[in-house]
Amino acid sequence: MTETSWWWDSHTIGDAITNTPYDMDQWATIQKMLFTPDPNNQGVIGGTLNSLAITASSASVITVDSGAAIVNGRLYHNDSQVSFNISGVVMYWIVGLLADVNVHTVRAFARGGYADSATALASLAHFTDYWEIPLAIVLTDSIGVIASIDDRRLFVQRPEVSSEFVPVASGYDSTSVADLFVADKRGMVMPDAHYVYGYGHFIVPNNFWKLLTVKPIVIPVISGNVYAKTSISYGSFHVNEAYNTRVNSTGFTTTPVIASYANVLHTTLPINDLKSGLGSISDFMSLTTVRNAAEAADTVNNSIYLSGWLVEYAVLF
């Protein structure tokens, strides 16, 4: 194994003897090592402009939005949109970026006619002087209209998941017809044999990308099964839509819990259709967890405490 190092002012001593004069291939190698451990797929720089998001701008036109990327070490930047006509009957298209060392360019492309998404992905070229990464797989239907867009962006090296904790703010006991509040350090009491709601609120962070999930955290007095559900209402701040225009709900599920420990009650389905504040005001979210302790499936014959919610999501940067 040969050791080496970069960057040095001199040209006549140490590693500078073999590495200088520094060239673009060395810069590309270092950028690839620093930021793209999976160069076959990785490269979009999340949070720059519109992060090269892929949308259908019409029935048969796919658009790559503004953004930046590192394609096998080569830096790409585009401050406008690039569109491609991909009309075709029941076929898959690969949309991506191509770094061509021979002509010194990185450009967006769309290529189609594939029988399935796996074949489209397998068509990506990975050669020393000709390198492609995916942005999306697009399916056109039987009349040539864009039917679906499978987001295939992988961002440059970054924490994959971020998390926030949202404490319970208040609640309502519909059985005793009473408002509820945080009782002690454990959170808000959800009594046995009652139908009880717990509420919290959350603003989507600027670095949100997709796959946001919500996990209620409870501390039971005794062990058993908790019968509960979680609903998320969300939407834009005071523009275009009410905050509860969109709803994500798991429905009632039974979850085993252990006494005196913090337990995850259940997890919502991933939420992707959120505004993250990069080009607009972030979405506002209302978190609601309901315990139906009057249901026979709820075998915790005592109170539980709702502490709040763990919110996890994949990040742009």
N, C-alpha and C positions, 0 to 999 in steps of 0.2 A: 504494500500500500504506500502510495506517495503522498506526503503531506504538502499542502500549499496554502497560501493566504493572499488576500487582497486588502485594501488598495494602498500603494506605497508611492512616495514622492520620487524616490530614487529610481535609477535604471540599471545600477551596476552591482547592487548587493542583494543578498537574500532572495526571496521569491520574486522580487521585481525583475531579476535577470531573465527568468523564463516567462513571466506573465506580461511584461510590458513589451511593446506599447499595448495598452488596454484597448480592446475592440468591442464591437456591439455583440459578438457572440458570447463574450465573457459576461457582459451586462445581462444578456438574456438568460444565461445559465444561473447567475446569482438570483435574478428575479424569480426564476422558476423554483429554485431551492427554497427561497424565502416564503413564497406565496402560493405555490400550486403543487402540493405533494401528489396530486392526481392530475397531471397535465393533460391526460386524454379527455377529461371531462370538465375540469375546473378552470375558472378564469375570470368570471364576471366580478367586477369591483362593486360590491353592494353599497348603496347609498350615494353613488356618484350620479348626478342628474336623475334619470328615471330607471337606472339599473338594467338597461337593455330589455325591458319588459316586452313581451310579445302579445300583440292583440290583433283581432280581425277588424280592419278598418272598413271593410265592406264584405259582401257575401263571398268574394273570391280573392280578396287582397289581404295579405298578412303584413303587419308592420312591426319592425324592430325599433323600439323607442330609443331615445338618447341614453348615453351611458359610457362606461369604460370597461376594459378587460385586459387581462394578461394572457396571451395565447402562446403557449410554449415559450414563455419568457419575453415575448414581444408585446409592447404596450399599445393598446388600441383605445381611441377616444373618438366619440361622435356626439356633437351637440344638437343634432337634428334627428328626424325620423327617416328610416329607409324602408321602402315598401316593395313587395313582390306579388305579382299575380300568380296564384297557384291553382287556378281552376283545373279540375280533373275529376274523373268519376271514380269513386270508391278507391282512393289511394292514400298513401301516407307520404308526407313531406318532411324532410329534415331542414330545419332552419338553424344556422350556426354562424361561426366566424372562421375565416381562413387566413392563416399567416403564410405568405408566400415569400420565402427568402430570396428567390431568384429575381423578383420584381420589387422587393422591399416594400410590401404593403400588407396590411391586415384589413379585410373587408367582410361585411355580412354577406350571406348567400342563402338561397332556398333551392332545394333540389328535390324532385319528386318522382313518383311512379312506383313506389315500393309497396309490396303486398302487406307488410305489417311493420310495426314500430321497431321490432328487433332488427329487421333487415335494414331499415333506414339508419339506425344507429351504427350497425356494422359497416355501413358504407363510408364512415368517417375516415379520412386519410391521416396517418400518423407517420410521416417521413421526416428526415432531417431538414429538408428544405420546403416542406409542404405539410402544414399541420392544421387540423380542423377540430373545433370543439362545438358541442351542441348547445343550442339555446331553447329549442322546442321541437316537438313532433306534432305535426298538424294532420288531421284527417279530413278529407273532403268526402261528401256523401254521394248518393246515387244521382244527384242532379248537379254535382260539381260545386256545391256550397260548403263552406267551412263548417264542419260539424263539431270539432273539438280541438283544443290546444292543450297539449301535455307539456307543462313547464319543465324544461330539462336544465335550467341554469344551476350551476354549482359555483358558489362564490369563492374568491380567494381565501386563503387560510384565515380563520376567525373562529371565535367560540360558536359552536353549532346551535346551542340552546341558551336562552336567557330566561330568567324567572323573576317574578314579582310576587309578594305576598299582599293580599288585600284583606284587612281585618273586617270582621262582621261589624256593621254599623248599627243595625236595629233589626226588629222582627215583628211578627204579628201572630198571635195565637188565636186561630179562628174557632177553636173549641170553647175557650173561655172568653172570647171576644175581648182581647186585651193586647195592647202594644207591649213589645218586649225590648229590653235593652241589655247591653253587656253586663253580666252579673259579677264576674271576678276575672282573675288572670287567665282563666280557661276560656272565656268567651261568653256567649249568650246561651241561656238554658233552653233546651227543647224538651219539654216534659213528656213523660210516658202517657200513652193513651190519648194524646192530643194531636191535632193537625196544625203544624207550626211552620211558619215561613221565616227565613233569615235573609237579610239584604246587605249587599255591598256594591261599591261603584268603582269604576276603573276607566282610565283614559289610555287608549292604545299608544305605546311608546313610538318614537320616531324611527327606531331601528327595527320595528316589526317587519318580517317578511311574509311568513305563512305558518301554518300548522299550530295555531294557538289553541291550547287546551286549558280547561279549568278543573281543578281538583279541590273539592270541599275537604277541609281539615276538621275533624271532630275529636273530642275527648269524651269517651263514654264512662259512666260510673261503674257499670258492670259489663261483662262480655256478652256477645250475642250477635244477632243480625239486625241491622238497621234498614228500614224500608224507606227509601228517599229518592228524590230526583233533583236535578239541577237544570235551570233554564237561564239562558243568556239572551238578553234583549240589547240590541245595539243599532247604531246609526249615526249620521252626521250631526254635528253641532249646528243647530238653528238654520241650516240651509238644505234645501232640496228634499229632506225626508225627516220624519220624526225619529227619535232615538230608538224606538221599539219597532221600526219597520222590519228588521230582520231578527229572527229568533232561532236559537240553537237549543234543543232540549234532548236530554237522554231518555226521558220517561222514567217511571219508577223502577228501581232495581233494589235487590236485596244484597247487602254487603256485610260480611262478617267483620266485627271489630273486637279489639282487645281492651279490657278495662284499664283506665288510668294512663293509657298511651295516646299520643297523637296518631290518628288513623286517617288515611285517605279514604273518603267515602266512596267515590267513583270518579270517573274522568269523562268529560264531555267529548263528543266527536270533535275532530280538528276543525277549526274555523279559519277560512282563508280569505273571505271577501271583506277585508277590513282596510280602512284608510289609515295610513301610518303617519301622516303629517308631513311627508316630504314634499308633496305638491299641494296639499290641502290641509284643513284642520283635521286632526286625528278623530277617529270615532270615539264616542262615549258608550260605555257598556254598563248595564245593570246586571248584577249577579244575584240569582235567587236560588236558594236551596230549601227544599220542602221535606219535612219529615212527617210521614203519616204513621204515627205510633199506635193508632187505633187499629191498624191492619194486623191480622194474625201473623203475617210474615215478619213483623217487627218483634223480635224476641228479646230485645233489651228492655226488660221490665223495670226501667228506671230512666232518669233523665240522661241526655247526652248534652255536651256543650259544643256549639258550633263556634270555632275559633276564627274562621275566615276561609280564604281560597288561595291556593297556589296556582298562579297563572304562568304557564310555560309556553315559549314560542321560538321558532327558528328566526335568526336575526340576519339583517343585511350587513351590519358592520359592528 
